[in-house]
Amino acid sequence: MGTPRDYSSILMPSYSIRPLNFNQYLHLGKSHKLFQGEFINSICNNEEDPYLYYILSGKINICFLRTDGSSLVIATREAGNVFQSEYRGFASIAGDRLRFIAVENSVIISFTKKQLFDLMEQDRQIMDDFLYVVHMFYATLCHRLMNTACLSSSQRFLTWLDKLCRINTPDRNGHHIIECDLTQQQIADLLFIHLTTCNRLITGLEKEKIIKKTKTHIYVYNSKKINEYLLDESKIVY
């Protein structure tokens, strides 16, 4: 089973995954310095190409860049996390490109595909950590799709809130206190809804005393009402 932190990272991709223990192998990799805004665009085509990157310091956004220059952040990785290079160019189609962009000045350590295979043979934990990273990213993409595809704006927001409630144990009053420092703009971007709509949904639910959004938390006082609105969104006043 995943931990509450794991599930929070899946539903709020700006929250990084748990740190991994690569310290004893860092001397085997190659160090790279990225200044804020610089990015990695390497593609792993053979065993000697860089494939796995360990973040020694800083923060990296995993993004898709569109032809028009706009970008979509898929997930964020921080110091102690790893991410994989694009493999054989699978992610880059037409004008869209997968990029790993430094949110701040960062130092990363790269390992080739061959080095990763060798480490997995020597250390079972490396294999487990790699599977953790792969499946966390897979789950993030799946829930991002399920929380947005073919849903109205209110359904997207309510579905996201409902899942956050389900991964957080309520207090003795039945209230869910969810750590969330996302701004309303970040929530709107995450769910692909207009900022104005996001603001109105939050304000409407706050007026009904169903939730309260602060800078650091979302307080859900009535999760049953959220489920009712999911069944009939026409009842929401916003």
C-alpha positions as CSV (number, residue, x, y, z in Angstrom):
1,M,0.0,0.0,0.0
2,G,1.1,3.5,-0.7
3,T,1.5,6.1,2.1
4,P,-0.6,9.3,2.4
5,R,2.4,11.2,1.1
6,D,2.5,9.0,-2.0
7,Y,-1.1,9.5,-2.8
8,S,-0.8,13.3,-2.1
9,S,2.1,13.4,-4.6
10,I,-0.1,11.6,-7.2
11,L,-3.1,13.9,-6.8
12,M,-1.0,17.1,-6.4
13,P,2.0,16.6,-8.8
14,S,3.8,19.7,-7.5
15,Y,4.3,17.7,-4.3
16,S,7.5,15.7,-4.7
17,I,7.8,11.9,-4.1
18,R,9.7,10.5,-1.1
19,P,13.5,10.7,-1.3
20,L,15.5,7.7,-2.5
21,N,18.8,6.4,-1.2
22,F,21.4,6.6,-4.0
23,N,24.1,8.2,-1.9
24,Q,26.5,5.3,-2.0
25,Y,26.4,5.2,-5.8
26,L,26.7,8.9,-6.7
27,H,30.4,8.7,-7.3
28,L,29.6,6.4,-10.3
29,G,27.5,9.0,-12.1
30,K,28.3,12.2,-14.0
31,S,27.5,15.6,-12.3
32,H,25.6,18.3,-14.2
33,K,24.8,21.8,-13.1
34,L,21.6,23.5,-14.3
35,F,20.8,27.1,-13.7
36,Q,17.2,28.1,-13.2
37,G,15.3,27.8,-16.5
38,E,17.9,25.5,-18.1
39,F,16.6,22.1,-19.2
40,I,17.6,18.6,-20.3
41,N,16.5,17.3,-23.6
42,S,18.6,14.2,-24.0
43,I,17.1,11.0,-25.4
44,C,18.3,7.5,-24.4
45,N,18.8,5.4,-27.5
46,N,21.5,3.0,-26.4
47,E,23.1,1.6,-23.3
48,E,25.8,4.3,-23.0
49,D,23.3,7.2,-23.1
50,P,22.3,8.9,-19.8
51,Y,19.0,7.4,-18.6
52,L,18.5,8.0,-14.9
53,Y,19.0,11.3,-13.2
54,Y,19.4,11.8,-9.4
55,I,18.7,15.3,-8.1
56,L,21.5,16.1,-5.6
57,S,20.1,19.6,-5.0
58,G,17.4,21.9,-6.5
59,K,14.1,21.1,-8.1
60,I,13.1,19.9,-11.6
61,N,9.8,20.1,-13.4
62,I,8.9,17.3,-15.8
63,C,7.2,19.2,-18.7
64,F,5.8,18.9,-22.1
65,L,6.6,21.8,-24.3
66,R,4.2,22.6,-27.1
67,T,5.1,24.1,-30.5
68,D,3.7,27.4,-29.5
69,G,6.1,27.6,-26.6
70,S,3.5,26.9,-23.9
71,S,4.2,24.1,-21.4
72,L,2.4,21.6,-19.3
73,V,4.0,20.5,-16.0
74,I,3.4,16.8,-15.4
75,A,5.3,16.4,-12.1
76,T,7.9,18.0,-9.9
77,R,11.0,16.3,-8.5
78,E,13.2,17.6,-5.7
79,A,16.5,16.7,-4.1
80,G,16.7,13.0,-3.3
81,N,14.3,12.1,-6.2
82,V,15.2,10.6,-9.6
83,F,13.7,11.0,-13.0
84,Q,14.2,9.2,-16.3
85,S,15.4,10.5,-19.6
86,E,13.1,10.3,-22.6
87,Y,13.5,6.8,-24.1
88,R,13.9,6.5,-27.8
89,G,12.0,9.7,-28.4
90,F,8.6,8.1,-27.6
91,A,7.3,11.2,-25.8
92,S,8.2,13.7,-28.5
93,I,5.7,13.7,-31.4
94,A,5.2,16.5,-34.0
95,G,6.1,19.7,-32.2
96,D,5.6,18.5,-28.7
97,R,8.7,17.8,-26.7
98,L,9.4,16.3,-23.2
99,R,11.7,18.5,-21.2
100,F,13.2,18.5,-17.7
101,I,13.4,22.1,-16.6
102,A,15.3,23.4,-13.5
103,V,12.8,25.4,-11.3
104,E,15.9,26.7,-9.4
105,N,19.6,26.2,-9.7
106,S,20.1,22.4,-9.5
107,V,22.8,19.7,-9.4
108,I,21.9,16.4,-10.9
109,I,23.8,13.1,-11.3
110,S,23.3,11.1,-14.5
111,F,23.6,7.3,-14.9
112,T,23.6,5.5,-18.2
113,K,21.2,2.8,-19.0
114,K,24.0,0.2,-18.6
115,Q,24.9,1.6,-15.2
116,L,21.3,1.3,-14.0
117,F,21.1,-2.3,-15.1
118,D,24.4,-3.1,-13.3
119,L,23.2,-1.4,-10.1
120,M,20.0,-3.3,-10.2
121,E,21.9,-6.6,-10.4
122,Q,24.0,-5.5,-7.4
123,D,21.3,-4.0,-5.2
124,R,17.7,-5.1,-5.1
125,Q,16.7,-1.8,-3.4
126,I,17.7,0.1,-6.6
127,M,15.2,-2.0,-8.5
128,D,12.5,-1.4,-6.0
129,D,13.2,2.3,-6.0
130,F,13.1,2.4,-9.8
131,L,9.8,0.6,-9.9
132,Y,8.4,3.1,-7.3
133,V,9.4,6.0,-9.5
134,V,8.0,4.5,-12.7
135,H,4.6,3.6,-11.1
136,M,4.2,6.8,-9.2
137,F,4.6,8.7,-12.5
138,Y,2.2,6.2,-14.2
139,A,-0.4,6.7,-11.5
140,T,0.0,10.5,-11.7
141,L,-0.7,10.5,-15.4
142,C,-3.6,8.1,-15.0
143,H,-5.3,10.2,-12.2
144,R,-4.6,13.4,-14.1
145,L,-6.5,11.9,-17.0
146,M,-9.3,10.4,-15.0
147,N,-9.8,13.6,-13.0
148,T,-10.3,15.7,-16.2
149,A,-11.3,13.7,-19.2
150,C,-15.0,14.0,-20.3
151,L,-15.8,15.8,-17.0
152,S,-17.3,19.2,-16.5
153,S,-15.4,21.8,-14.6
154,S,-17.3,21.2,-11.4
155,Q,-17.0,17.4,-11.7
156,R,-13.2,17.8,-12.1
157,F,-12.9,19.9,-8.9
158,L,-15.3,17.7,-6.9
159,T,-13.6,14.4,-8.1
160,W,-10.3,15.8,-7.1
161,L,-11.6,16.9,-3.6
162,D,-13.3,13.5,-3.1
163,K,-10.0,11.6,-3.8
164,L,-8.1,13.9,-1.4
165,C,-10.7,13.1,1.3
166,R,-10.4,9.4,0.6
167,I,-6.6,9.4,1.1
168,N,-6.7,11.4,4.3
169,T,-8.1,10.1,7.6
170,P,-10.8,12.4,9.0
171,D,-10.5,13.8,12.5
172,R,-12.9,12.9,15.4
173,N,-15.4,15.4,14.0
174,G,-15.4,13.8,10.6
175,H,-13.5,16.7,9.1
176,H,-10.7,16.2,6.6
177,I,-7.6,18.5,7.1
178,I,-5.7,18.3,3.8
179,E,-2.2,19.8,3.4
180,C,-2.4,21.8,0.2
181,D,-0.4,24.9,-0.5
182,L,-1.5,25.1,-4.1
183,T,-2.8,28.5,-5.2
184,Q,-6.2,28.7,-6.9
185,Q,-4.3,29.3,-10.2
186,Q,-2.3,26.1,-9.6
187,I,-5.4,24.1,-8.9
188,A,-7.1,25.5,-12.0
189,D,-4.0,24.5,-14.1
190,L,-3.9,21.1,-12.5
191,L,-7.6,20.4,-13.4
192,F,-7.6,22.3,-16.7
193,I,-10.4,24.7,-15.7
194,H,-10.6,28.4,-15.9
195,L,-9.3,30.4,-12.9
196,T,-12.6,32.2,-12.6
197,T,-14.5,28.9,-12.5
198,C,-12.1,27.6,-9.9
199,N,-12.5,30.7,-7.7
200,R,-16.3,30.5,-8.0
201,L,-16.4,26.8,-7.1
202,I,-14.3,27.3,-4.0
203,T,-16.2,30.4,-2.9
204,G,-19.5,28.6,-3.4
205,L,-18.5,25.6,-1.4
206,E,-17.1,27.9,1.3
207,K,-20.4,29.8,1.6
208,E,-22.1,26.5,2.2
209,K,-19.5,25.6,4.8
210,I,-18.5,22.5,3.0
211,I,-14.9,23.4,2.6
212,K,-12.4,26.1,3.5
213,K,-9.3,26.9,1.5
214,T,-6.3,28.6,3.2
215,K,-2.7,29.1,2.0
216,T,-1.6,25.8,3.4
217,H,-4.6,23.5,3.7
218,I,-8.0,22.6,2.4
219,Y,-10.5,21.9,5.2
220,V,-13.4,19.6,4.1
221,Y,-16.2,19.8,6.7
222,N,-18.8,17.7,4.8
223,S,-17.4,15.1,2.4
224,K,-20.8,13.5,2.0
225,K,-22.1,16.7,0.4
226,I,-19.2,16.5,-2.1
227,N,-20.4,13.0,-3.1
228,E,-24.0,14.3,-3.4
229,Y,-22.8,17.0,-5.7
230,L,-20.8,14.5,-7.8
231,L,-24.1,12.7,-8.4
232,D,-26.0,15.8,-9.2
233,E,-23.7,18.8,-10.0
234,S,-26.8,21.0,-10.8
235,K,-27.2,21.5,-7.1
236,I,-24.0,23.5,-6.8
237,V,-24.5,27.2,-6.6
238,Y,-21.4,29.0,-7.9
